[in-house]
């Protein structure tokens, strides 16, 4: 079983917050770890750093997708706030790269026709 604490530690870096703050996403981290474990060729690699990072990036992607804040820019006097419109695209790129980095540890999920 993947170490959820390690996933949360990686997730906190991606979210730019400390581990205590990232703990509120522990359910997302646990669910993500379980979904990735189903894809593993060998259950002995659940503690591999690449798998832990993959779990964290997938959790990060889920969190970014679930954000309901559509503010692109806001300014009031000296206070301003803007949101990167490409956050989902960037998270998706991270996720694809993390899957690519773990391809040797994951079962093939491709579909192919074979001639009989």
Backbone as XML, in Angstrom:
<?xml version="1.0"?>
<chain id="A" units="angstrom">
  <residue number="1" name="UNK">
    <atom name="N" x="0.842" y="-1.178" z="0.000"/>
    <atom name="CA" x="0.000" y="0.000" z="0.000"/>
    <atom name="C" x="0.892" y="1.247" z="0.000"/>
  </residue>
  <residue number="2" name="UNK">
    <atom name="N" x="0.530" y="2.200" z="-0.832"/>
    <atom name="CA" x="1.313" y="3.428" z="-0.972"/>
    <atom name="C" x="1.210" y="4.266" z="0.297"/>
  </residue>
  <residue number="3" name="UNK">
    <atom name="N" x="2.317" y="4.831" z="0.695"/>
    <atom name="CA" x="2.392" y="5.660" z="1.884"/>
    <atom name="C" x="1.692" y="6.996" z="1.616"/>
  </residue>
  <residue number="4" name="UNK">
    <atom name="N" x="0.494" y="7.154" z="2.176"/>
    <atom name="CA" x="-0.302" y="8.359" z="1.942"/>
    <atom name="C" x="0.385" y="9.601" z="2.501"/>
  </residue>
  <residue number="5" name="UNK">
    <atom name="N" x="1.102" y="9.461" z="3.601"/>
    <atom name="CA" x="1.831" y="10.607" z="4.177"/>
    <atom name="C" x="2.879" y="11.128" z="3.188"/>
  </residue>
  <residue number="6" name="UNK">
    <atom name="N" x="3.555" y="10.206" z="2.505"/>
    <atom name="CA" x="4.546" y="10.611" z="1.506"/>
    <atom name="C" x="3.874" y="11.297" z="0.325"/>
  </residue>
  <residue number="7" name="UNK">
    <atom name="N" x="2.702" y="10.803" z="-0.059"/>
    <atom name="CA" x="1.944" y="11.432" z="-1.147"/>
    <atom name="C" x="1.538" y="12.845" z="-0.748"/>
  </residue>
  <residue number="8" name="UNK">
    <atom name="N" x="1.058" y="13.015" z="0.478"/>
    <atom name="CA" x="0.654" y="14.340" z="0.952"/>
    <atom name="C" x="1.846" y="15.282" z="1.018"/>
  </residue>
  <residue number="9" name="UNK">
    <atom name="N" x="3.008" y="14.751" z="1.384"/>
    <atom name="CA" x="4.215" y="15.580" z="1.421"/>
    <atom name="C" x="4.533" y="16.104" z="0.023"/>
  </residue>
  <residue number="10" name="UNK">
    <atom name="N" x="4.488" y="15.250" z="-0.979"/>
    <atom name="CA" x="4.715" y="15.672" z="-2.365"/>
    <atom name="C" x="3.615" y="16.618" z="-2.834"/>
  </residue>
  <residue number="11" name="UNK">
    <atom name="N" x="2.383" y="16.309" z="-2.458"/>
    <atom name="CA" x="1.240" y="17.149" z="-2.835"/>
    <atom name="C" x="1.368" y="18.554" z="-2.261"/>
  </residue>
  <residue number="12" name="UNK">
    <atom name="N" x="1.875" y="18.655" z="-1.047"/>
    <atom name="CA" x="2.029" y="19.971" z="-0.421"/>
    <atom name="C" x="2.994" y="20.849" z="-1.218"/>
  </residue>
  <residue number="13" name="UNK">
    <atom name="N" x="4.011" y="20.241" z="-1.798"/>
    <atom name="CA" x="4.950" y="20.997" z="-2.634"/>
    <atom name="C" x="4.245" y="21.495" z="-3.894"/>
  </residue>
  <residue number="14" name="UNK">
    <atom name="N" x="3.471" y="20.630" z="-4.518"/>
    <atom name="CA" x="2.745" y="21.016" z="-5.730"/>
    <atom name="C" x="1.720" y="22.114" z="-5.461"/>
  </residue>
  <residue number="15" name="UNK">
    <atom name="N" x="1.094" y="22.059" z="-4.289"/>
    <atom name="CA" x="0.078" y="23.052" z="-3.938"/>
    <atom name="C" x="0.674" y="24.337" z="-3.362"/>
  </residue>
  <residue number="16" name="UNK">
    <atom name="N" x="1.958" y="24.289" z="-3.002"/>
    <atom name="CA" x="2.601" y="25.452" z="-2.417"/>
    <atom name="C" x="2.128" y="25.753" z="-1.010"/>
  </residue>
  <residue number="17" name="UNK">
    <atom name="N" x="1.922" y="24.696" z="-0.234"/>
    <atom name="CA" x="1.484" y="24.849" z="1.158"/>
    <atom name="C" x="2.231" y="23.855" z="2.021"/>
  </residue>
  <residue number="18" name="UNK">
    <atom name="N" x="2.149" y="24.037" z="3.339"/>
    <atom name="CA" x="2.831" y="23.085" z="4.211"/>
    <atom name="C" x="2.005" y="21.807" z="4.341"/>
  </residue>
  <residue number="19" name="UNK">
    <atom name="N" x="2.633" y="20.783" z="4.893"/>
    <atom name="CA" x="1.992" y="19.469" z="4.979"/>
    <atom name="C" x="0.716" y="19.483" z="5.817"/>
  </residue>
  <residue number="20" name="UNK">
    <atom name="N" x="0.684" y="20.304" z="6.868"/>
    <atom name="CA" x="-0.514" y="20.377" z="7.705"/>
    <atom name="C" x="-1.697" y="20.917" z="6.916"/>
  </residue>
  <residue number="21" name="UNK">
    <atom name="N" x="-1.451" y="21.918" z="6.084"/>
    <atom name="CA" x="-2.519" y="22.462" z="5.238"/>
    <atom name="C" x="-2.950" y="21.451" z="4.187"/>
  </residue>
  <residue number="22" name="UNK">
    <atom name="N" x="-1.999" y="20.755" z="3.599"/>
    <atom name="CA" x="-2.290" y="19.773" z="2.555"/>
    <atom name="C" x="-3.028" y="18.557" z="3.103"/>
  </residue>
  <residue number="23" name="UNK">
    <atom name="N" x="-2.961" y="18.366" z="4.408"/>
    <atom name="CA" x="-3.645" y="17.233" z="5.049"/>
    <atom name="C" x="-5.150" y="17.239" z="4.770"/>
  </residue>
  <residue number="24" name="UNK">
    <atom name="N" x="-5.714" y="18.407" z="4.494"/>
    <atom name="CA" x="-7.155" y="18.472" z="4.202"/>
    <atom name="C" x="-7.507" y="17.726" z="2.910"/>
  </residue>
  <residue number="25" name="UNK">
    <atom name="N" x="-6.484" y="17.428" z="2.109"/>
    <atom name="CA" x="-6.683" y="16.672" z="0.871"/>
    <atom name="C" x="-6.304" y="15.204" z="1.034"/>
  </residue>
  <residue number="26" name="UNK">
    <atom name="N" x="-6.268" y="14.724" z="2.260"/>
    <atom name="CA" x="-5.839" y="13.339" z="2.504"/>
    <atom name="C" x="-6.757" y="12.319" z="1.834"/>
  </residue>
  <residue number="27" name="UNK">
    <atom name="N" x="-8.046" y="12.603" z="1.777"/>
    <atom name="CA" x="-8.970" y="11.676" z="1.129"/>
    <atom name="C" x="-8.672" y="11.581" z="-0.366"/>
  </residue>
  <residue number="28" name="UNK">
    <atom name="N" x="-8.399" y="12.716" z="-0.981"/>
    <atom name="CA" x="-8.037" y="12.718" z="-2.405"/>
    <atom name="C" x="-6.748" y="11.926" z="-2.608"/>
  </residue>
  <residue number="29" name="UNK">
    <atom name="N" x="-5.779" y="12.131" z="-1.725"/>
    <atom name="CA" x="-4.504" y="11.416" z="-1.818"/>
    <atom name="C" x="-4.699" y="9.908" z="-1.665"/>
  </residue>
  <residue number="30" name="UNK">
    <atom name="N" x="-5.520" y="9.494" z="-0.713"/>
    <atom name="CA" x="-5.784" y="8.071" z="-0.493"/>
    <atom name="C" x="-6.475" y="7.448" z="-1.701"/>
  </residue>
  <residue number="31" name="UNK">
    <atom name="N" x="-7.492" y="8.121" z="-2.221"/>
    <atom name="CA" x="-8.224" y="7.588" z="-3.373"/>
    <atom name="C" x="-7.332" y="7.501" z="-4.607"/>
  </residue>
  <residue number="32" name="UNK">
    <atom name="N" x="-6.506" y="8.498" z="-4.779"/>
    <atom name="CA" x="-5.582" y="8.499" z="-5.909"/>
    <atom name="C" x="-4.583" y="7.353" z="-5.784"/>
  </residue>
  <residue number="33" name="UNK">
    <atom name="N" x="-4.043" y="7.170" z="-4.588"/>
    <atom name="CA" x="-3.078" y="6.085" z="-4.366"/>
    <atom name="C" x="-3.713" y="4.731" z="-4.669"/>
  </residue>
  <residue number="34" name="UNK">
    <atom name="N" x="-4.945" y="4.536" z="-4.251"/>
    <atom name="CA" x="-5.632" y="3.266" z="-4.523"/>
    <atom name="C" x="-5.849" y="3.062" z="-6.014"/>
  </residue>
  <residue number="35" name="UNK">
    <atom name="N" x="-6.185" y="4.130" z="-6.734"/>
    <atom name="CA" x="-6.404" y="3.989" z="-8.182"/>
    <atom name="C" x="-5.092" y="3.682" z="-8.911"/>
  </residue>
  <residue number="36" name="UNK">
    <atom name="N" x="-3.999" y="4.262" z="-8.469"/>
    <atom name="CA" x="-2.696" y="3.992" z="-9.091"/>
    <atom name="C" x="-2.234" y="2.577" z="-8.749"/>
  </residue>
  <residue number="37" name="UNK">
    <atom name="N" x="-2.492" y="2.112" z="-7.536"/>
    <atom name="CA" x="-2.093" y="0.758" z="-7.137"/>
    <atom name="C" x="-2.717" y="-0.292" z="-8.051"/>
  </residue>
  <residue number="38" name="UNK">
    <atom name="N" x="-3.918" y="-0.019" z="-8.560"/>
    <atom name="CA" x="-4.580" y="-0.957" z="-9.463"/>
    <atom name="C" x="-3.845" y="-1.084" z="-10.800"/>
  </residue>
  <residue number="39" name="UNK">
    <atom name="N" x="-3.035" y="-0.086" z="-11.129"/>
    <atom name="CA" x="-2.317" y="-0.068" z="-12.404"/>
    <atom name="C" x="-0.911" y="-0.660" z="-12.325"/>
  </residue>
  <residue number="40" name="UNK">
    <atom name="N" x="-0.441" y="-0.953" z="-11.122"/>
    <atom name="CA" x="0.930" y="-1.415" z="-10.938"/>
    <atom name="C" x="1.130" y="-2.847" z="-11.423"/>
  </residue>
  <residue number="41" name="UNK">
    <atom name="N" x="2.262" y="-3.084" z="-12.078"/>
    <atom name="CA" x="2.638" y="-4.442" z="-12.481"/>
    <atom name="C" x="2.954" y="-5.286" z="-11.261"/>
  </residue>
  <residue number="42" name="UNK">
    <atom name="N" x="3.617" y="-4.661" z="-10.289"/>
    <atom name="CA" x="4.098" y="-5.364" z="-9.109"/>
    <atom name="C" x="3.771" y="-4.526" z="-7.875"/>
  </residue>
  <residue number="43" name="UNK">
    <atom name="N" x="3.095" y="-5.107" z="-6.918"/>
    <atom name="CA" x="2.711" y="-4.368" z="-5.707"/>
    <atom name="C" x="3.907" y="-4.008" z="-4.829"/>
  </residue>
  <residue number="44" name="UNK">
    <atom name="N" x="5.081" y="-4.543" z="-5.119"/>
    <atom name="CA" x="6.269" y="-4.225" z="-4.335"/>
    <atom name="C" x="6.828" y="-2.838" z="-4.644"/>
  </residue>
  <residue number="45" name="UNK">
    <atom name="N" x="6.324" y="-2.191" z="-5.682"/>
    <atom name="CA" x="6.869" y="-0.878" z="-6.049"/>
    <atom name="C" x="5.990" y="0.274" z="-5.568"/>
  </residue>
  <residue number="46" name="UNK">
    <atom name="N" x="5.121" y="0.034" z="-4.587"/>
    <atom name="CA" x="4.253" y="1.097" z="-4.085"/>
    <atom name="C" x="5.032" y="2.196" z="-3.373"/>
  </residue>
  <residue number="47" name="UNK">
    <atom name="N" x="6.233" y="1.896" z="-2.908"/>
    <atom name="CA" x="7.044" y="2.898" z="-2.211"/>
    <atom name="C" x="8.068" y="3.566" z="-3.129"/>
  </residue>
  <residue number="48" name="UNK">
    <atom name="N" x="8.046" y="3.218" z="-4.408"/>
    <atom name="CA" x="8.943" y="3.846" z="-5.378"/>
    <atom name="C" x="8.623" y="5.344" z="-5.431"/>
  </residue>
  <residue number="49" name="UNK">
    <atom name="N" x="9.651" y="6.161" z="-5.420"/>
    <atom name="CA" x="9.483" y="7.627" z="-5.414"/>
    <atom name="C" x="8.679" y="8.110" z="-6.615"/>
  </residue>
  <residue number="50" name="UNK">
    <atom name="N" x="8.850" y="7.435" z="-7.750"/>
    <atom name="CA" x="8.102" y="7.835" z="-8.947"/>
    <atom name="C" x="6.613" y="7.575" z="-8.788"/>
  </residue>
  <residue number="51" name="UNK">
    <atom name="N" x="6.266" y="6.473" z="-8.133"/>
    <atom name="CA" x="4.851" y="6.146" z="-7.904"/>
    <atom name="C" x="4.249" y="7.129" z="-6.907"/>
  </residue>
  <residue number="52" name="UNK">
    <atom name="N" x="4.973" y="7.459" z="-5.868"/>
    <atom name="CA" x="4.485" y="8.434" z="-4.886"/>
    <atom name="C" x="4.263" y="9.783" z="-5.561"/>
  </residue>
  <residue number="53" name="UNK">
    <atom name="N" x="5.204" y="10.189" z="-6.418"/>
    <atom name="CA" x="5.055" y="11.445" z="-7.141"/>
    <atom name="C" x="3.861" y="11.381" z="-8.097"/>
  </residue>
  <residue number="54" name="UNK">
    <atom name="N" x="3.685" y="10.256" z="-8.785"/>
    <atom name="CA" x="2.545" y="10.081" z="-9.686"/>
    <atom name="C" x="1.235" y="10.229" z="-8.923"/>
  </residue>
  <residue number="55" name="UNK">
    <atom name="N" x="1.146" y="9.622" z="-7.758"/>
    <atom name="CA" x="-0.060" y="9.744" z="-6.925"/>
    <atom name="C" x="-0.306" y="11.200" z="-6.542"/>
  </residue>
  <residue number="56" name="UNK">
    <atom name="N" x="0.753" y="11.902" z="-6.160"/>
    <atom name="CA" x="0.627" y="13.304" z="-5.762"/>
    <atom name="C" x="0.185" y="14.171" z="-6.939"/>
  </residue>
  <residue number="57" name="UNK">
    <atom name="N" x="0.758" y="13.933" z="-8.108"/>
    <atom name="CA" x="0.397" y="14.727" z="-9.289"/>
    <atom name="C" x="-1.042" y="14.441" z="-9.704"/>
  </residue>
  <residue number="58" name="UNK">
    <atom name="N" x="-1.453" y="13.184" z="-9.620"/>
    <atom name="CA" x="-2.841" y="12.863" z="-9.970"/>
    <atom name="C" x="-3.805" y="13.510" z="-8.973"/>
  </residue>
  <residue number="59" name="UNK">
    <atom name="N" x="-3.450" y="13.498" z="-7.691"/>
    <atom name="CA" x="-4.274" y="14.170" z="-6.678"/>
    <atom name="C" x="-4.321" y="15.674" z="-6.953"/>
  </residue>
  <residue number="60" name="UNK">
    <atom name="N" x="-3.169" y="16.250" z="-7.299"/>
    <atom name="CA" x="-3.095" y="17.668" z="-7.638"/>
    <atom name="C" x="-4.005" y="17.977" z="-8.823"/>
  </residue>
  <residue number="61" name="UNK">
    <atom name="N" x="-3.974" y="17.138" z="-9.833"/>
    <atom name="CA" x="-4.820" y="17.316" z="-11.016"/>
    <atom name="C" x="-6.304" y="17.279" z="-10.627"/>
  </residue>
  <residue number="62" name="UNK">
    <atom name="N" x="-6.679" y="16.337" z="-9.784"/>
    <atom name="CA" x="-8.068" y="16.245" z="-9.328"/>
    <atom name="C" x="-8.474" y="17.492" z="-8.552"/>
  </residue>
  <residue number="63" name="UNK">
    <atom name="N" x="-7.587" y="17.992" z="-7.733"/>
    <atom name="CA" x="-7.869" y="19.199" z="-6.944"/>
    <atom name="C" x="-8.046" y="20.402" z="-7.859"/>
  </residue>
  <residue number="64" name="UNK">
    <atom name="N" x="-7.155" y="20.547" z="-8.835"/>
    <atom name="CA" x="-7.254" y="21.667" z="-9.774"/>
    <atom name="C" x="-8.549" y="21.585" z="-10.567"/>
  </residue>
  <residue number="65" name="UNK">
    <atom name="N" x="-8.931" y="20.381" z="-10.981"/>
    <atom name="CA" x="-10.182" y="20.214" z="-11.715"/>
    <atom name="C" x="-11.407" y="20.573" z="-10.877"/>
  </residue>
  <residue number="66" name="UNK">
    <atom name="N" x="-11.318" y="20.342" z="-9.588"/>
    <atom name="CA" x="-12.479" y="20.577" z="-8.727"/>
    <atom name="C" x="-12.598" y="22.008" z="-8.226"/>
  </residue>
  <residue number="67" name="UNK">
    <atom name="N" x="-11.585" y="22.839" z="-8.497"/>
    <atom name="CA" x="-11.660" y="24.226" z="-8.053"/>
    <atom name="C" x="-12.809" y="24.930" z="-8.751"/>
  </residue>
  <residue number="68" name="UNK">
    <atom name="N" x="-13.576" y="25.665" z="-7.965"/>
    <atom name="CA" x="-14.730" y="26.364" z="-8.495"/>
    <atom name="C" x="-14.472" y="27.858" z="-8.653"/>
  </residue>
  <residue number="69" name="UNK">
    <atom name="N" x="-13.267" y="28.282" z="-8.352"/>
    <atom name="CA" x="-12.905" y="29.689" z="-8.401"/>
    <atom name="C" x="-12.517" y="30.062" z="-9.823"/>
  </residue>
  <residue number="70" name="UNK">
    <atom name="N" x="-13.385" y="30.819" z="-10.508"/>
    <atom name="CA" x="-13.129" y="31.199" z="-11.891"/>
    <atom name="C" x="-12.586" y="32.618" z="-12.017"/>
  </residue>
  <residue number="71" name="UNK">
    <atom name="N" x="-12.099" y="33.195" z="-10.934"/>
    <atom name="CA" x="-11.574" y="34.553" z="-10.985"/>
    <atom name="C" x="-10.312" y="34.566" z="-11.834"/>
  </residue>
  <residue number="72" name="UNK">
    <atom name="N" x="-10.282" y="35.447" z="-12.827"/>
    <atom name="CA" x="-9.081" y="35.578" z="-13.648"/>
    <atom name="C" x="-8.267" y="36.778" z="-13.202"/>
  </residue>
  <residue number="73" name="UNK">
    <atom name="N" x="-8.940" y="37.815" z="-12.754"/>
    <atom name="CA" x="-8.221" y="38.980" z="-12.290"/>
    <atom name="C" x="-9.143" y="39.788" z="-11.395"/>
  </residue>
  <residue number="74" name="UNK">
    <atom name="N" x="-8.593" y="40.308" z="-10.311"/>
    <atom name="CA" x="-9.348" y="41.118" z="-9.370"/>
    <atom name="C" x="-8.395" y="42.135" z="-8.778"/>
  </residue>
  <residue number="75" name="UNK">
    <atom name="N" x="-8.848" y="43.378" z="-8.665"/>
    <atom name="CA" x="-8.002" y="44.414" z="-8.103"/>
    <atom name="C" x="-8.841" y="45.359" z="-7.272"/>
  </residue>
  <residue number="76" name="UNK">
    <atom name="N" x="-8.364" y="45.664" z="-6.074"/>
    <atom name="CA" x="-9.021" y="46.621" z="-5.191"/>
    <atom name="C" x="-7.926" y="47.416" z="-4.484"/>
  </residue>
  <residue number="77" name="UNK">
    <atom name="N" x="-7.632" y="48.569" z="-5.001"/>
    <atom name="CA" x="-6.566" y="49.370" z="-4.411"/>
    <atom name="C" x="-5.225" y="48.701" z="-4.598"/>
  </residue>
  <residue number="78" name="UNK">
    <atom name="N" x="-4.512" y="48.481" z="-3.509"/>
    <atom name="CA" x="-3.193" y="47.840" z="-3.560"/>
    <atom name="C" x="-3.278" y="46.319" z="-3.596"/>
  </residue>
  <residue number="79" name="UNK">
    <atom name="N" x="-4.462" y="45.766" z="-3.431"/>
    <atom name="CA" x="-4.644" y="44.317" z="-3.396"/>
    <atom name="C" x="-5.088" y="43.840" z="-4.769"/>
  </residue>
  <residue number="80" name="UNK">
    <atom name="N" x="-4.395" y="42.844" z="-5.278"/>
    <atom name="CA" x="-4.801" y="42.271" z="-6.555"/>
    <atom name="C" x="-4.702" y="40.755" z="-6.487"/>
  </residue>
  <residue number="81" name="UNK">
    <atom name="N" x="-5.524" y="40.102" z="-7.274"/>
    <atom name="CA" x="-5.556" y="38.646" z="-7.321"/>
    <atom name="C" x="-5.824" y="38.241" z="-8.757"/>
  </residue>
  <residue number="82" name="UNK">
    <atom name="N" x="-5.081" y="37.286" z="-9.230"/>
    <atom name="CA" x="-5.351" y="36.736" z="-10.554"/>
    <atom name="C" x="-5.111" y="35.234" z="-10.505"/>
  </residue>
  <residue number="83" name="UNK">
    <atom name="N" x="-5.779" y="34.540" z="-11.360"/>
    <atom name="CA" x="-5.656" y="33.093" z="-11.401"/>
    <atom name="C" x="-5.111" y="32.687" z="-12.756"/>
  </residue>
  <residue number="84" name="UNK">
    <atom name="N" x="-4.173" y="31.772" z="-12.748"/>
    <atom name="CA" x="-3.603" y="31.277" z="-13.985"/>
    <atom name="C" x="-4.658" y="30.452" z="-14.716"/>
  </residue>
  <residue number="85" name="UNK">
    <atom name="N" x="-5.049" y="30.910" z="-15.870"/>
    <atom name="CA" x="-6.097" y="30.236" z="-16.638"/>
    <atom name="C" x="-5.659" y="28.867" z="-17.145"/>
  </residue>
  <residue number="86" name="UNK">
    <atom name="N" x="-4.368" y="28.628" z="-17.213"/>
    <atom name="CA" x="-3.888" y="27.364" z="-17.745"/>
    <atom name="C" x="-3.503" y="26.373" z="-16.643"/>
  </residue>
  <residue number="87" name="UNK">
    <atom name="N" x="-4.005" y="26.555" z="-15.437"/>
    <atom name="CA" x="-3.650" y="25.665" z="-14.326"/>
    <atom name="C" x="-4.017" y="24.217" z="-14.626"/>
  </residue>
  <residue number="88" name="UNK">
    <atom name="N" x="-5.186" y="24.007" z="-15.211"/>
    <atom name="CA" x="-5.614" y="22.643" z="-15.536"/>
    <atom name="C" x="-4.709" y="22.055" z="-16.616"/>
  </residue>
  <residue number="89" name="UNK">
    <atom name="N" x="-4.370" y="22.855" z="-17.614"/>
    <atom name="CA" x="-3.490" y="22.380" z="-18.683"/>
    <atom name="C" x="-2.114" y="22.013" z="-18.129"/>
  </residue>
  <residue number="90" name="UNK">
    <atom name="N" x="-1.586" y="22.830" z="-17.247"/>
    <atom name="CA" x="-0.281" y="22.549" z="-16.645"/>
    <atom name="C" x="-0.322" y="21.291" z="-15.782"/>
  </residue>
  <residue number="91" name="UNK">
    <atom name="N" x="-1.392" y="21.132" z="-15.004"/>
    <atom name="CA" x="-1.539" y="19.938" z="-14.169"/>
    <atom name="C" x="-1.650" y="18.693" z="-15.039"/>
  </residue>
  <residue number="92" name="UNK">
    <atom name="N" x="-2.339" y="18.821" z="-16.165"/>
    <atom name="CA" x="-2.468" y="17.691" z="-17.080"/>
    <atom name="C" x="-1.116" y="17.317" z="-17.688"/>
  </residue>
  <residue number="93" name="UNK">
    <atom name="N" x="-0.303" y="18.309" z="-18.023"/>
    <atom name="CA" x="1.040" y="18.046" z="-18.550"/>
    <atom name="C" x="1.902" y="17.333" z="-17.511"/>
  </residue>
  <residue number="94" name="UNK">
    <atom name="N" x="1.821" y="17.790" z="-16.256"/>
    <atom name="CA" x="2.552" y="17.122" z="-15.176"/>
    <atom name="C" x="2.119" y="15.668" z="-15.041"/>
  </residue>
  <residue number="95" name="UNK">
    <atom name="N" x="0.806" y="15.444" z="-15.110"/>
    <atom name="CA" x="0.264" y="14.097" z="-14.965"/>
    <atom name="C" x="0.742" y="13.188" z="-16.099"/>
  </residue>
  <residue number="96" name="UNK">
    <atom name="N" x="0.689" y="13.681" z="-17.317"/>
    <atom name="CA" x="1.150" y="12.872" z="-18.456"/>
    <atom name="C" x="2.630" y="12.530" z="-18.309"/>
  </residue>
  <residue number="97" name="UNK">
    <atom name="N" x="3.421" y="13.501" z="-17.873"/>
    <atom name="CA" x="4.852" y="13.252" z="-17.702"/>
    <atom name="C" x="5.102" y="12.248" z="-16.572"/>
  </residue>
  <residue number="98" name="UNK">
    <atom name="N" x="4.347" y="12.361" z="-15.484"/>
    <atom name="CA" x="4.507" y="11.425" z="-14.365"/>
    <atom name="C" x="4.142" y="10.000" z="-14.795"/>
  </residue>
  <residue number="99" name="UNK">
    <atom name="N" x="3.075" y="9.850" z="-15.589"/>
    <atom name="CA" x="2.727" y="8.528" z="-16.113"/>
    <atom name="C" x="3.835" y="8.010" z="-17.025"/>
  </residue>
  <residue number="100" name="UNK">
    <atom name="N" x="4.375" y="8.898" z="-17.838"/>
    <atom name="CA" x="5.468" y="8.516" z="-18.739"/>
    <atom name="C" x="6.684" y="8.030" z="-17.945"/>
  </residue>
  <residue number="101" name="UNK">
    <atom name="N" x="6.994" y="8.736" z="-16.865"/>
    <atom name="CA" x="8.144" y="8.369" z="-16.032"/>
    <atom name="C" x="7.959" y="7.020" z="-15.342"/>
  </residue>
  <residue number="102" name="UNK">
    <atom name="N" x="6.721" y="6.608" z="-15.153"/>
    <atom name="CA" x="6.429" y="5.351" z="-14.448"/>
    <atom name="C" x="6.031" y="4.212" z="-15.387"/>
  </residue>
  <residue number="103" name="UNK">
    <atom name="N" x="6.185" y="4.405" z="-16.672"/>
    <atom name="CA" x="5.681" y="3.420" z="-17.641"/>
    <atom name="C" x="6.241" y="2.014" z="-17.421"/>
  </residue>
  <residue number="104" name="UNK">
    <atom name="N" x="7.453" y="1.921" z="-16.895"/>
    <atom name="CA" x="8.027" y="0.595" z="-16.660"/>
    <atom name="C" x="7.445" y="-0.078" z="-15.415"/>
  </residue>
  <residue number="105" name="UNK">
    <atom name="N" x="6.757" y="0.671" z="-14.585"/>
    <atom name="CA" x="6.160" y="0.117" z="-13.363"/>
    <atom name="C" x="4.664" y="-0.164" z="-13.501"/>
  </residue>
  <residue number="106" name="UNK">
    <atom name="N" x="4.070" y="0.302" z="-14.597"/>
    <atom name="CA" x="2.625" y="0.210" z="-14.776"/>
    <atom name="C" x="2.247" y="-0.839" z="-15.815"/>
  </residue>
  <residue number="107" name="UNK">
    <atom name="N" x="1.074" y="-1.442" z="-15.612"/>
    <atom name="CA" x="0.538" y="-2.383" z="-16.588"/>
    <atom name="C" x="0.200" y="-1.620" z="-17.854"/>
  </residue>
  <residue number="108" name="UNK">
    <atom name="N" x="0.281" y="-2.297" z="-18.964"/>
    <atom name="CA" x="-0.110" y="-1.691" z="-20.226"/>
    <atom name="C" x="-1.633" y="-1.594" z="-20.264"/>
  </residue>
  <residue number="109" name="UNK">
    <atom name="N" x="-2.120" y="-0.410" z="-20.562"/>
    <atom name="CA" x="-3.576" y="-0.228" z="-20.649"/>
    <atom name="C" x="-3.988" y="0.019" z="-22.085"/>
  </residue>
  <residue number="110" name="UNK">
    <atom name="N" x="-3.060" y="-0.177" z="-23.010"/>
    <atom name="CA" x="-3.346" y="0.034" z="-24.429"/>
    <atom name="C" x="-4.237" y="-1.056" z="-24.974"/>
  </residue>
  <residue number="111" name="UNK">
    <atom name="N" x="-4.808" y="-0.777" z="-26.121"/>
    <atom name="CA" x="-5.692" y="-1.723" z="-26.797"/>
    <atom name="C" x="-5.082" y="-2.030" z="-28.155"/>
  </residue>
  <residue number="112" name="UNK">
    <atom name="N" x="-5.040" y="-3.279" z="-28.503"/>
    <atom name="CA" x="-4.471" y="-3.649" z="-29.808"/>
    <atom name="C" x="-5.227" y="-4.842" z="-30.358"/>
  </residue>
  <residue number="113" name="UNK">
    <atom name="N" x="-5.316" y="-4.886" z="-31.693"/>
    <atom name="CA" x="-5.883" y="-6.042" z="-32.374"/>
    <atom name="C" x="-4.746" y="-6.999" z="-32.708"/>
  </residue>
  <residue number="114" name="UNK">
    <atom name="N" x="-5.009" y="-8.282" z="-32.536"/>
    <atom name="CA" x="-4.028" y="-9.292" z="-32.904"/>
    <atom name="C" x="-4.624" y="-10.179" z="-33.987"/>
  </residue>
  <residue number="115" name="UNK">
    <atom name="N" x="-3.794" y="-10.544" z="-34.932"/>
    <atom name="CA" x="-4.233" y="-11.450" z="-35.979"/>
    <atom name="C" x="-4.134" y="-12.867" z="-35.447"/>
  </residue>
  <residue number="116" name="UNK">
    <atom name="N" x="-5.194" y="-13.615" z="-35.659"/>
    <atom name="CA" x="-5.232" y="-14.997" z="-35.175"/>
    <atom name="C" x="-5.029" y="-15.951" z="-36.317"/>
  </residue>
</chain>
